[in-house]
Amino acid sequence: MSESGPLIQVDDVVAGYLPGVDILNGCSLELHTGEVIGIIGPNGAGKSTLLKAMFGLVDIRSGTVRLGNEDITGLRPHELVSRGIGFVPQTENVFPRLTIQENLEMGAFQKPAIFEPRFEVVAELFPLLAERRDQRADGLSGGQRQMMAIGRALMMDPQVVLLDEPSAELSPAYQDQVFEQVNRIAQHGLSLIMVEQNARRCLEIRDRGYVLDQGTNAYTGTGQQLLDDPKVVSLYLGTLMGS
């Protein structure tokens, strides 16, 4: 953990999509430099909404989000990307009619000059993207598309990447690939926040985990602490465990 304080600090965030209807009811979390944290919880708990609120896609009604010493509450996505935050949505996360290279170029649209050096970094992590750089995205498998979506988020050399359900709707084999990719990125020192329905796999590779329920924090601890907590297992993990 960083001695200078959290890299990301979320304090008592209240947010929602419709006026008067709050999905998040006072969520808080901390991410320190080099950490990987996972967010789990039942459907409708607000997990994805939390990431979207952090990335400026959902209006925050109260509470704050800080990046280091800067208050970034309410900044728009392009402003957050320029400050070093990447986001990989669960759906519609690629441009299917564009090639792999063109998709990655979109990831560096704010700084086109960095494309080539950043492409080399991403290709080292995901060699398939370099091997098939001229292939259109609509010809890729679900797992390969997810790989490309993550690669695009890395093109601006972010400090933090927010991953929303990266293994959703993938076969078990491709789910394994996604978790391997997350581990590979983490080994390069990138800080990650991942929302995931496959609770066991998520907590097994996380530094820390958060369990959300009804838009607020229910439990937090290291991944192993949550896996070993009888209350967490009985209340949440029994219905959330992936295969």
C-alpha positions as CSV (number, residue, x, y, z in Angstrom):
1,M,0.0,0.0,0.0
2,S,1.0,3.5,-0.7
3,E,2.4,5.4,2.3
4,S,0.9,8.6,1.0
5,G,-2.6,7.4,1.3
6,P,-5.1,5.7,-1.1
7,L,-4.8,6.0,-4.8
8,I,-8.6,5.9,-5.0
9,Q,-10.9,7.0,-2.1
10,V,-14.7,6.6,-2.4
11,D,-16.6,8.1,0.6
12,D,-20.3,7.6,1.3
13,V,-21.4,7.8,-2.4
14,V,-25.1,8.0,-3.1
15,A,-26.1,7.6,-6.7
16,G,-28.8,6.3,-9.0
17,Y,-30.2,6.4,-12.6
18,L,-33.6,7.9,-11.9
19,P,-34.6,11.0,-9.8
20,G,-35.4,10.0,-6.3
21,V,-34.3,6.4,-6.7
22,D,-30.9,5.6,-5.2
23,I,-29.0,2.5,-6.2
24,L,-26.0,3.3,-4.1
25,N,-26.7,4.3,-0.5
26,G,-23.4,5.3,1.0
27,C,-20.8,3.1,-0.6
28,S,-17.1,3.6,0.4
29,L,-13.9,1.9,-0.7
30,E,-10.2,2.4,-0.9
31,L,-7.7,1.3,-3.5
32,H,-4.0,1.6,-2.8
33,T,-1.2,1.7,-5.4
34,G,-0.5,-1.8,-6.7
35,E,-3.6,-3.3,-5.2
36,V,-6.2,-5.4,-6.9
37,I,-9.6,-5.3,-5.2
38,G,-12.8,-7.2,-6.0
39,I,-16.4,-6.2,-5.5
40,I,-19.0,-9.0,-5.2
41,G,-22.6,-9.2,-4.1
42,P,-26.1,-10.3,-5.2
43,N,-27.7,-9.0,-8.4
44,G,-29.0,-5.5,-7.9
45,A,-26.6,-4.7,-5.1
46,G,-25.1,-1.8,-7.0
47,K,-21.7,-3.2,-8.0
48,S,-21.7,-2.1,-11.6
49,T,-23.4,1.2,-10.6
50,L,-20.5,1.9,-8.3
51,L,-17.9,1.5,-11.1
52,K,-20.0,3.7,-13.4
53,A,-20.4,6.4,-10.8
54,M,-16.6,6.4,-10.2
55,F,-16.2,6.7,-14.0
56,G,-18.6,9.6,-14.5
57,L,-21.4,7.5,-16.1
58,V,-23.9,7.8,-13.3
59,D,-24.5,11.1,-11.4
60,I,-23.3,11.1,-7.8
61,R,-25.9,12.8,-5.6
62,S,-23.7,13.0,-2.5
63,G,-20.3,11.7,-1.4
64,T,-16.9,12.0,-3.0
65,V,-14.5,10.2,-5.2
66,R,-10.8,11.2,-5.0
67,L,-7.8,10.2,-7.1
68,G,-4.8,10.8,-4.8
69,N,-5.3,14.4,-3.5
70,E,-7.7,15.4,-6.3
71,D,-11.5,15.4,-6.0
72,I,-12.7,13.8,-9.2
73,T,-16.4,13.5,-8.2
74,G,-18.6,14.1,-11.2
75,L,-15.8,14.5,-13.8
76,R,-16.8,13.1,-17.3
77,P,-15.2,9.9,-18.6
78,H,-12.8,11.7,-21.0
79,E,-11.5,13.8,-18.2
80,L,-10.9,10.7,-16.0
81,V,-9.1,8.9,-18.8
82,S,-6.8,11.8,-19.1
83,R,-6.1,11.6,-15.4
84,G,-5.2,7.9,-15.6
85,I,-8.4,5.9,-15.1
86,G,-9.4,3.2,-17.5
87,F,-12.8,1.5,-17.7
88,V,-13.8,-1.8,-19.3
89,P,-17.6,-2.1,-19.5
90,Q,-19.4,-5.4,-19.3
91,T,-21.2,-5.0,-22.7
92,E,-20.6,-3.1,-25.9
93,N,-16.9,-2.8,-25.0
94,V,-15.5,-3.2,-28.6
95,F,-16.2,-1.7,-32.0
96,P,-17.1,-4.8,-33.9
97,R,-16.6,-3.4,-37.4
98,L,-13.1,-2.1,-36.6
99,T,-9.9,-4.1,-36.6
100,I,-8.0,-4.9,-33.4
101,Q,-5.5,-2.2,-34.3
102,E,-8.3,0.3,-34.9
103,N,-9.9,-0.6,-31.6
104,L,-6.7,0.0,-29.8
105,E,-6.1,3.3,-31.6
106,M,-9.5,4.4,-30.2
107,G,-8.1,3.7,-26.8
108,A,-5.3,6.2,-27.4
109,F,-7.4,8.8,-29.2
110,Q,-6.5,11.5,-26.8
111,K,-2.8,11.0,-27.5
112,P,-2.3,9.4,-30.9
113,A,1.5,9.8,-30.7
114,I,1.7,7.2,-28.0
115,F,0.0,4.5,-30.0
116,E,3.1,2.6,-31.1
117,P,4.9,2.4,-27.8
118,R,1.7,1.6,-25.9
119,F,0.8,-1.0,-28.6
120,E,4.1,-2.8,-27.9
121,V,3.3,-2.9,-24.1
122,V,-0.2,-4.2,-24.7
123,A,1.1,-6.7,-27.3
124,E,3.6,-8.0,-24.7
125,L,0.7,-8.7,-22.3
126,F,-1.6,-10.1,-25.0
127,P,0.5,-11.4,-28.0
128,L,-2.7,-12.5,-29.8
129,L,-3.6,-8.8,-30.3
130,A,-0.4,-8.2,-32.3
131,E,-0.7,-11.4,-34.2
132,R,-4.2,-10.5,-35.4
133,R,-4.0,-6.8,-35.4
134,D,-5.6,-6.5,-38.9
135,Q,-8.6,-8.8,-38.0
136,R,-12.0,-7.3,-37.4
137,A,-13.4,-7.5,-33.9
138,D,-16.6,-9.2,-35.0
139,G,-14.5,-12.3,-35.9
140,L,-13.2,-12.7,-32.4
141,S,-14.4,-15.0,-29.7
142,G,-16.0,-13.6,-26.6
143,G,-12.8,-14.1,-24.6
144,Q,-10.7,-12.5,-27.3
145,R,-13.0,-9.5,-27.4
146,Q,-12.6,-9.1,-23.7
147,M,-8.9,-9.3,-24.1
148,M,-9.0,-6.5,-26.7
149,A,-11.3,-4.4,-24.5
150,I,-8.9,-4.7,-21.6
151,G,-6.0,-3.9,-24.0
152,R,-7.8,-0.8,-25.2
153,A,-8.2,0.5,-21.6
154,L,-4.5,0.1,-21.1
155,M,-3.5,2.2,-24.2
156,M,-3.4,5.5,-22.2
157,D,-1.1,4.0,-19.6
158,P,-3.6,4.3,-16.8
159,Q,-2.9,4.2,-13.0
160,V,-6.2,2.4,-12.4
161,V,-8.4,0.1,-14.4
162,L,-12.1,-0.5,-13.5
163,L,-13.3,-3.9,-14.8
164,D,-17.1,-4.5,-14.9
165,E,-17.9,-8.3,-14.9
166,P,-15.0,-9.3,-17.2
167,S,-16.0,-13.0,-17.2
168,A,-19.7,-12.5,-17.7
169,E,-21.3,-14.8,-20.4
170,L,-18.0,-16.5,-21.1
171,S,-17.4,-20.3,-21.2
172,P,-15.5,-21.7,-18.2
173,A,-12.3,-21.9,-20.4
174,Y,-12.6,-18.3,-21.4
175,Q,-13.3,-17.3,-17.8
176,D,-10.0,-18.9,-16.9
177,Q,-8.3,-16.8,-19.6
178,V,-9.8,-13.6,-18.3
179,F,-8.6,-14.3,-14.7
180,E,-5.2,-15.1,-16.0
181,Q,-5.2,-11.8,-17.9
182,V,-6.1,-9.9,-14.8
183,N,-3.3,-11.7,-12.9
184,R,-0.8,-10.8,-15.6
185,I,-1.8,-7.1,-15.6
186,A,-1.6,-7.0,-11.8
187,Q,1.9,-8.5,-11.9
188,H,2.9,-5.4,-13.9
189,G,2.0,-3.3,-10.9
190,L,-1.3,-1.8,-12.2
191,S,-4.0,-1.1,-9.7
192,L,-7.4,-2.7,-10.5
193,I,-10.9,-2.7,-9.2
194,M,-13.0,-5.6,-10.5
195,V,-16.7,-6.3,-10.2
196,E,-17.4,-10.0,-10.6
197,Q,-20.1,-12.5,-10.2
198,N,-17.7,-15.5,-10.0
199,A,-17.1,-14.7,-6.3
200,R,-14.7,-17.5,-5.5
201,R,-12.3,-16.8,-8.4
202,C,-12.6,-13.1,-7.7
203,L,-11.7,-13.4,-4.1
204,E,-8.9,-15.9,-4.7
205,I,-6.9,-13.5,-6.7
206,R,-7.8,-10.2,-4.9
207,D,-5.7,-8.3,-2.3
208,R,-9.0,-7.2,-0.7
209,G,-12.6,-7.6,-1.4
210,Y,-15.9,-5.7,-0.8
211,V,-19.3,-7.3,-0.5
212,L,-22.1,-4.9,-1.5
213,D,-25.7,-5.4,-0.6
214,Q,-28.6,-3.0,-1.2
215,G,-26.2,-0.3,-2.3
216,T,-23.9,-0.2,0.7
217,N,-20.9,-2.1,2.1
218,A,-21.9,-5.3,3.9
219,Y,-18.4,-6.8,4.5
220,T,-14.8,-6.0,3.6
221,G,-11.5,-7.8,4.2
222,T,-8.8,-9.7,2.4
223,G,-10.0,-12.1,-0.2
224,Q,-9.2,-15.0,2.1
225,Q,-10.9,-13.4,5.1
226,L,-14.1,-13.1,3.1
227,L,-13.8,-16.7,1.8
228,D,-13.3,-17.9,5.4
229,D,-16.1,-15.8,7.0
230,P,-19.1,-18.1,7.8
231,K,-21.5,-15.2,7.6
232,V,-20.2,-14.1,4.2
233,V,-20.4,-17.7,3.0
234,S,-23.9,-18.4,4.3
235,L,-25.4,-15.0,3.3
236,Y,-23.7,-14.4,-0.1
237,L,-21.2,-16.9,-1.4
238,G,-23.6,-19.8,-1.4
239,T,-25.5,-18.2,-4.2
240,L,-22.6,-16.4,-5.9
241,M,-19.9,-19.1,-6.1
242,G,-18.8,-19.7,-9.7
243,S,-17.8,-23.2,-10.9
